[in-house]
Amino acid sequence: MKELLTNFLNSIGFAWWVEVVTDAPRCTYYFGPFLNSAEAEYAKPGYIEDLEREGAQNIRVVVKRCKPGELTLYDEKLDVIGRGASLASPFA
């Protein structure tokens, strides 16, 4: 029953999701859906821990109601530019 309600809320954009944005790699991840914000908050540390183990940097997390079109968004152009900028010498 809970899964049905969660799926219904998700279909109308009222389910809760954990949105995680990282700078390296430049990605946005969505984890969910959850029935309420408390469930999403409870799951949040596990997602952060997994990404830290994978080497993600500058992790920012927010719990919000949304309906993501994709679960992982990777900005390859910004990721390559960001890496190039960090490797470039400020004196060049």
C-alpha angles and dihedrals in degrees: 000000000000091000091052092051092047091050091049092050089048092051091058095040098254100110120107122247136185108232115199122188121190131186097208105064096019097233142138116210128191121204121188156352103236130180094228141005093255091062091048092049090050092053095044099087092056093056092048092049092051093051092046089053088052090054100253114162134211095014116195121186134192132172112218147150111259144123108236117205091207130023096217125034116188120188101203094176094054091041092055093043091048093051092046092050092051092050096047119098115241087220097056 
